[in-house]
Amino acid sequence: MDLFSEIEEPEREELKALRRELEEANYQYYVLNQPTLSDRDFDFKMHRLQDLEAMFPDMFDPKSPTQHVGSDLGKKGFEQVKHKYPMLSLANSYSREEIEDWVRKLPSNAEIVCELKYDGLSISLWYENGTLVRALTRGDGQQGDDVIANIKTIPSIPRHVVGTPSSFEMRGEVLLPWERFEALNREREEQEEPLFANPRNAASGTLKLQDPKEVARRGLDAYLYYMLGEDLPGTTHYERLQTAKQWGFHISDAIKVCHSVDEVMAYIAYWDMERKNLPVATDGIVLKVNNLAQQEELGYTAKTPRWAIAYKFPAEKQLTLLKEITYQVGRTGVVTPVANLEPVQLSGTIVQRATLHNEDFIKSLDIRPGDRVWVEKGGEIIPKIVGRADRNDEMSATSSLNDGMMYSFPDVCPECGAKLVRVEGEAAWRCPNEAGCPPQIKGKIEHFVSRKAMNIDGLGEETIDLFYQNGLLRNIADIYDLKLEDIAAQERLGEKSAQNMLAGIEASKNVPWARVLFALGIRMVGETTAKKIARVYNTIDSLQWATTEQLCAIEDVGPQIAENIVAYFNNIRNLEILERLHQAGLQFESEAAEGPQSDKLAGMSIVISGTFAHHSRDEYKALIEAHGGKNVGSVSKKTSFILAGDNMGPEKRKKAESLGIKLMTEDEFLEMIK
């Protein structure tokens, strides 16, 4: 008996370790939108955990990942509401044989509805008397975050429908189309912000933003795929979806009712190829029993319905040679390693390069030049390295490149030779030589003249490189010292080009303050963040003296962004450049910087809570200050009133009620200060 206990002990430890690993993976996936495991790895580990729990029933734990769905709760600013019906996940399969077995075990007369499995964020929409009243995320399956203000920005989700039952629920998936995903990642890449790994993460992160205007700008879409409620029309799932389509809901045209295993397999085979032509991400096929009475009869497990299953498409990957690792330096000094590969065809394109992210990523995979590596198209778009082949299986000529050689990240900048630094808590190595590192200098100028910044035509990447090589440009202020004769004398340029360029430079002096702030290229201050900061700090002088605490009070400005802003204004070289830009005539203040509009809110301490229809939270903060009031973050006896929008935080509402503090709507507030 003792010997048996010793044998099973490692498996008990494995069970505990898997629970910890999967809980952490759920948190990274649902809450942080930064997945640490692929879907396939996660599912295989989950199956292993289920097997171990079956072996050791005495270790049953209702909190185990096998007993509940992953939770996206934990974001601030959203009211948590209980689902009318539990929102479960689906059992996943990567084997067509398993799908065939599942189909054959169904009742002999069962019809199967096949649908595309969209890779987005699950949403539950509640309609009362034809009006959308709630929009809940999956949450933990029992309750979710109400994100209705953001959902209302999605054109494909109707706010009002006619001819419907008095109360019903529609479920579906919120998505970011490929086109919008690529555009968003291009924006983030320009700002050297972390890229979204896939459209699902981007959609999830977008839907949990506090600013509905920014949500609307990003362009989410949605497909609906299930209806719930009492006294609903139809006796089959397919009938209800067709009815929902008639009501105006966005229902996929790819849905098909199948009557045999062969029809199901043909559907899977067709969409395994055709999905690459779709405007949104799909990662598999969902199969559902069509008859609703049969669904009820089949029932549910703790976290999945027995009447539905998902088949996940295998990711396409290829084995190729990692020839060398090179390094790129961005405009903020981040040094990014790049894998240069033996060309390989993947998802219809030739892949020769893939990002290696940072030193930690390379070491985690233990890859070195000369290895044969597995390359995968992340989300069918971005090539990424996901592993390497066993070196013992490689050709001796290749493996000899690795003998005794451990990978080490360079300790000096590959462009200027400055010693690299790595800030505690960051994964990236950075070149600190802002003023002397060519890619940083040219990158800052390219960003400054870009369309969303100063929008100066004629100063493209090649021209900036030419001017840099010939000593005409060394920083952004030099742009405003360019002379007609100097420009016209450059190769491939003439007097006409010089005149057009100078006209663009002159026009840039009228670019508003928010865009000028964005153009300065302060680390992590993107276009939207710059607008929010500029609304609160109407002049560069006021922003220059802001503390990190004051900056963190601005929506979406965290400690790291605040510290970057403070550090920027503490750099004497930056101040010299700003003075030259000021002398050149750039807009360093906004029209709102004319002083207080009134003293109607003088002496008042005001808390803002919720989401609003007419203005953003930052705009309301600016209005409060413009009329003499003070913005405060927490409710206390000294609070004069709360400017309360939709989805006001329940804790703030409760405290306000206990202290007898007035809740003022935005219409009442605007009337008060008009």
N, C-alpha and C positions, 0 to 999 in steps of 0.2 A: 504493500500500500504506500509506504514511504517512497519507494522507487517510482511508482506511478505518479505521485505528487511532484517529484523532481522533474519528470519528463514533461508534465503539462504546465509547469511553472512558466517556461519561456513563452508559451502561447497565451497565458493569462497576461503576461507583461506586454505582449504584442497587442492584445485587445485594448489594454489601457492606453498604450501609445497611439494606436489608431484613433481612438476617441479624441485624444488631445489634438492630434494632427488634423482631423477632419473638422473639428470645431473651429480651429484657427483658420483653416481653409475657407470655411463658411463665412467667417467674419471678414476675411480679406476679399472674398468674392462679392458678398451682398452689401456690406457696409462701406468698405473702402474702395470698391470697384478696382481692385488690384489683385487679380487672381494669381495664386502661387502654384496651383496645380492645373494641368489641362483637364478638360471634362472627362476624358478617357481615364486618366490616372485617378481622378477623384472617384469615378464610378467603380473602378476595379478595387480601390481601397475600401469603398463602402461595401461592396460584395464580400470582400474578405472579412470585414468586421461583422457582417451579418452571419457568416459561417461560424466565426469564433463565438459569437453570442449564442448560437444554437448549440455549440459544443459545451458551453458553460452557462446553463440557465440560472445558476445561483448568482451570476454576476449581472443579472438584468438591472437596467437603470433607465427609468422613464426619460431621463435627460440625455440619453445617448443620441448621437446624430442619426441613428437608424430609426428613432422613434418620433422625429419631428423634422420639418423642412428647415432649410437655412433661413435666417432672419435678416431682413434689411432694415429693421428698426434701429434706432439709435441716433438718427439725424435730428438736429435741433430745428425748431421752428414749425413742426407739423403736428397737428392733433392726431393722436392714435385712436382708432375707432375699431370696434369689434366687428368681424365679418358676420354677415347673416348666415352664411354657409362656409364651413372651413375651406380654406384655399390650399389645396394639397399640390404636391409635385407629381410628376409622372415617373414610372419605372422606366429605366433606359436599357437599351440593348444595342450592341455593336455587331451582332451576328444575325444574318438573314435566316439561319437555321432556327435560332431562338424565336424569331418572328413567326416562322412557319409553325413551330410547336404551339405558340400562343394562339394563333388563328385556329388550329385544328382542335384545341381544347374548348373552344367556344361552342355554344349550342349549334346544332347542325343547320338551323334555319337563320343563323345570325348574319345580318348584313354588316359590313365594316366600312366606316367612312374614313378615307385616307385624306390627310391634310398636310400641308407644309409645316414644319416646325420652325417658327420664326425665332431668331436669336435676339431677343430684346428683354424688356422688363415687363413682368406680368402686372396686369391692372384689372381692377374690379370697378365697374361703373354702375351706380345705383340711379334708377329713374323713378320718380314719383309723379304721377299724373302727366307723364310725358316730358318732365323737366329733369335734367341732370342735377342731382343734389349731393352726391358723394363720388370721390374717385380714390380708391384705396390701393396701395401697393400690397404685394403678398404679405409683407411683414414676416411674422413667425408662423403664418398659416391660420392663426386664431384672430389676430388683429393686425391692422396695417396703418401706414401713414396716409392721412388724407391730403392729397396733392391736387385738389380740384382746381386751384387757381392756375397751376401750370398746365393741367390737362386741357383747360379751356383755350389754351393757345394753339392746340393742335387742330387744324382745319378739318381733318377727316373724322373727328369725334363730334357728333351733333349735340348741341346743348338742349335742343327741344325736338321731340318727335311726336307725330300724331297717329291716332288709330291704334295705340298700344294699350296693354293692360294698365291698371292703375298703379301697379308696382311691379318692377322686375329688375333683374341684374344682368348686365352683359360683361363677359370676361374676354380678355384679349391680350395683345402684346404691344407695348410701345417700342418703336424702332427709330433708329437714325439711319436714313437711306445712305447707300454707299457714297453718293455724290457729296452729301452734306458731311459725312464722316471724314472723307478725304480733305474737304475744305477746312474743317475744324482742326484736323491734325496739322495741316499746312500752317495755320495760324499759330498753333502751339509750337511748332518747330521753329518758326520765325522768332518766337519769344524764348526759345530754348527751354520751354516748359515740357514736363513729361508727356509723351504721346499716349493717347488712349490705345490700349492693346487691341481693341476690336470695337465694332459698332455697339455691341451690347453694353460694354462698360461706359461708352460715351453716352448712350441713351439713359442709363441708370444715373450717371453723374449729373446729366442735364436735368432730369426730372426732379432731382432733389435740390436744385438751386433755389435760392430765396427770391430771386428776381424774375418774375414772369416775362418781362421784356426780353431778358437774355435767353430764356427758354424759347420764346417765340422766334428770336433771331436765328437760333440754331436749326430750326426746321424739323421737328420730330414728326413722325407719322405713326399710325396705329392700324392693326388688323384685329378684328373681333372674331372669336371662334366658339363661344358657348353662351347659352341663355339659361338663367335660373329664375325661379319664382313660382307663384301659385296661379293656377288657372291660365296657363300659357297655351298658345295655339300649337297644334300639331302633336303627333305621337312619336315622332322620330327626331333625332338630332339634326339631320339634313333638312327636314321641313322647317324647323325653327330657324336655321341659318338663312334659308331662302326668304323667310318672312322678315327676318331682321334686315336683310339686304333691301327689301321693299320699303322698310321704314327709314332707310337712309344710312344704315351702318356699313362700314367698310369691311366687306366680307370677301375673302379671296375667291377668285374664279378657278383656282386649282383644286378645289374640293371635288372628290369623286366617291361615289358609292360602289364598293366592290363586293362580289359575291363568292369569291374563291381565293385560295392561296395564289394561284397563278396571276389573277388580276392584281393582287396586292404587290406581288414581286415585279410585275410589269410597271406598276406605278412608281415603285422605288427606283427601278433601273432608269426610267425616263427622267425623273427629277434629279437623280444623282448627277446627270450631265446638264440638264436644262436650267438648274438653279443658278448656274454661273452667269446666266443672262438676266437674272432678276435684279431689280433696283434696290433690294434690301437683302440682308444677310439671313440665310437659312442654314441650319446645321443638321437637319434630319427630317423624318416623316413621323407624324402622329397618327396612330390607328385608334379608332373609337367604335365601340358597338353602337349601331345606329338606333336600334329600338330602345326607347327610354325605359320601358318596363323591364327589359332585359338588363339594362344598366343597374336599375334598383336591385334586381335579383342577384346580380354578381357582387355588388357591394364594394367595400373598401378595406384596405389594410390601415395600419396606423398613420401612414403618410402618403399612400397612393391609391387611386381607384383601380379595382381589378378589371374594369371594363375598358381600360385604355392602356396603351404602351407607346413608347417612343423608340424609333430606330434612329441612331445617330450615324451620320455619314462619316466614314474614316477620313482623317486629314491626309491630303496628298503630300508625300515627302520623298526625297531622293537622297542617295548617298553620293557625295562628291568630295574632291580634295580641297582642303584649306591650304592655299599656296603661301599666303603671307598675311600678317596683320599690320595694317597701316593705321595712322592716327589723324583725325581731323580736329582742328581747333575752331570753335565757334566764336561769335562776337562777344560773348561774355566770358570767354576763356576756357570753357568746358572742353576737355580733351576726350573725344569719343573714338574708341577702337572700332575698326571696320574690317570685316573678313573679306579677303579677296579670294574668290573661289574659282575652281575649274568650272567653266560654263556648264549649266545643267538646265534641262527643260522642266518647268514646273507649272502646272495649271495653264498651259498654253503660252507661257513666256519663258525667255531665257534669263536665268538668274546667275549673276556673276559676283554680286556684292551683297552683304547682309550686315546689319549693325550688330555689334557685340556688346552694346550698352555701356559696360563699365568693367573695371577690374574684377569686382566680386562675381559678376556673371561669368566671366571667362574661367575663373578659378572654380566656380561651382560645377562647371561642366568638365573641368580639367582638359581643355583643348589647347593645342599648340600647332604652330605651322608644321605641315607635313601630315597631320592627322586627316583621316577621312571622316567627314561630319555629315550628320543628317540635317537636311534643310527642308523647312516646311513653310508653306504660304500661310502666315497668320491671318485668319479671317479671309482667305483667298486673295489677299492684297499684299501684305507686307512680308517679304521673305525673312525668316528667322531660323537660327540654328538651335536645334532642340536636343542635340546629343552627338556623340561620336561613336564610331565603330571600335570594337576591341582591337587594340594595337597588335595583339598576338595574331590576329587574322589578316593583317595587312602585308603587303609586299615588303620584303626586307629592305629594299632601297628607300621606301617611304618611312618605315618605322625607324630606320637608322637616324633620321633627322631628329628624332625625339629622345634618343638614348642619352640619359643623364641630363637632359635639358628641361628645367622647370620654367614655366612661363613667369615673366616678371614685367610689370607695367613700367614704362620709362619714367625716370625721375626728373627729366628735364623736358621742356617744351620742344616738340619736334620742329617748330617754326622759328623760335627766337632763342632757344637755349636757356631760358629762365628756369629756375628750379620750381617744379610743380608743388602745389599745396593741396591738401585735402581737408576740408572743413569737417569737424566732428559732427556726426549725424548725417552726412551726405555721402553718396556713393561715388560721386564724380571727382576726378582729379582736375585741377584748374590751374591755368597759367595766370599768375598775378600781374604780369607785365602789360597792363592795359594800354599804356602810352607807347609801347615799343614793339608789340607783337603784331606783325602785318595782318594776319587774318582777323584779329580783333579790331584793329583800326579800320580796315576796309569793311568788315561786317557791320560796325556801328554806323558808318557812312551809308551803306546800302540800306540799312534799316531806317535811318533818318529820312532818306529821300523817297522811301517806298510810298505806294499809293495811299495806304491808310494812315500814313504819318504826314510828312510834308508834301508829298505828291509832286516831286520835281522831275518833270520829263527830261529825257536826254542823259541823265546821270544813271546809266545802267551799270551792271557788274563790270563789264569790259572797260567802259570809260573810266569808272572809278579806279580800276586797277592801273590803267594808263596814267591817270593823273597822279596816282600814288607813286608809281615808278619814276615819274618825272618831277616829283617834289612839289606838285601843286596842292595836294591834299594830304594832311596829316591828322586832321580831326574835323568834326562837323562844322566848326566855326569857320574853317578855311573856305568853305563853300561860298560864303558871302564876301570873300576877298578876291574871287576869281575875276579876271579881266578879259575883255573881248579879245585882245591880241594874243593873250596866253592860250586861250581855248582854241582860237582859230589856227594857231601854229601847230596844234597836235595832229598826229597821224590820223587820217580818215575823218578829220573834222575840218570845217571851213568857216567862213564868216557867218553864213546863214545858220548853220548848226549852233554856232556860238551865240548868235542873237536869240535863237529860240531857247537855248539853255538859260541864258541870263533873264529872259522873260519869265521862265518858270521859277527861277530863284526869287525874282522880285515878287511874283504872285504868292509864293510860299509865306511871305511876311504877313499875309492876311489869314493864314490858317489859325483856327481858334485854339485857345489855351489847352483844352483837353487833348487835342491831337499833338500839340507841341510837347506836352508832358509825355505822351506815348512815344513820340519820336526820339526823346532823349535816351531811350534804351535802358532805363533802370531795370535791373534784374527782376524778372517775374511781374513787372508792371505792364500787363497787356492792354489792348485797346479798351476793353470794357472796364477793367480796373482803373485805368487812367481817367475815364469819364466819371466814375464814382468818386474818385479822389478830387477831381477838379470841381465837382459840384459842392463839395464841402470846403475845399481850400481854393478860393476864387483867384488867388494870386500866387505867384511863385515865392514871393516874400513870406507869405503866411505858411506855405508848405515847408519852406526851408527851416523854420523854427519849430515845426511840429515834433512832438515826442513820439516814441514808439507806442505808448499807451493811447495817446490821442488818435494816432493813425489806426490802431487796432479797433477803434470804435466805429470805423467805416465798414459797411457791409462788404464781406468777401476779402477784407484785408487782414491777413493773419500776422503773427509775430515775425515770420521770416520776410514777408514783403515789407513790413514796417521797418525792420532792421536794414533791409537793402536801401530803402529810401533815405533813412537817416545817414547811413554810410556814404551814400552818393553825395549828400550835401556837406559831409565832413571832409570831402576830398578837395584839397586846394586847387588841383588841376581842373576839376569839374567846375568849380566856382569861376575860374578864369575863363573857361569856355562859355559859361552861362553869361558872364559879363559882356563878352564879345557878341554873343547872340542878341543880348538886350540892346547893345549899341547898334546892331544891324537892323533892329526894328521888329523883332519877332513879338508875337502876342503872348505876353507872360501874365495876363490877367483876363478874366472873362467880364462880360457886360454886367454880370450880377455883382461885381465887386465895387459897387458905388456906395457902400455903407448900408446901415439898417434901413429897411423900408418903413418900419413903424415901431412903436414901443408897446403894441397891443399885448404882447406876451411877456413884457418886462417882469422879472422877478418870479416867473413860473418855471417849475421843473417838470418836464414832460417826458413820459415813456411812450415809445412807439412799439406796437406789437401787431403781428399779423401781416397780411398781404393786401395790396390796395389796387384800385382800378384806375385812378386818375394820375397818380405820380408814384415813383419808386420810394422806398424807404429813405434813401439818401437825399432825394429831392425834398422830402418832408423834413428831414433833419436840417437841410439848408434853409427851408422856409421858416422853421422855428427860430433858428439863429438870426435870420434876416428881420424878424419881428421882435427881437429882444429876448426870446426864451432860451432855455437851457435844456439840452438833450441829456437824459440820464438813462442808464441801462436797467436798473432794478426798481421795483415798486417799494415805496416806504411811506411813512406818515407825511414826509415832505413833498411827495408827488402831488402836483396840482391836478393833473388829469392824465388819462391814458388815451392816446390816439389809437383807436382799435380798428383794425381791418378784419378781413375774413381770416379764418383759421388762427385766431388769437390763441396764444399759449394758455393751456388750461390752468397752469400754476399761477400765472400772472392774473388771470381772471379771478381765480379763487382768492388770491391775496387782496386784490382790489375790492372785492365784495366784502371781505372781512374788515377792511379799513375804511369802507364807505367812500372809495375814490371813484369819481365819475368816469365812465367810458364814453368817449366822444367819437362819433363816426367821422369819416374823412369829409363827407359833405358838410357836416356841422362845423368842422375845423376850417374848411375853406370859406364858409360863410362868415366865420368869426374874424378871419384875417383879411377879408376881401378889400 
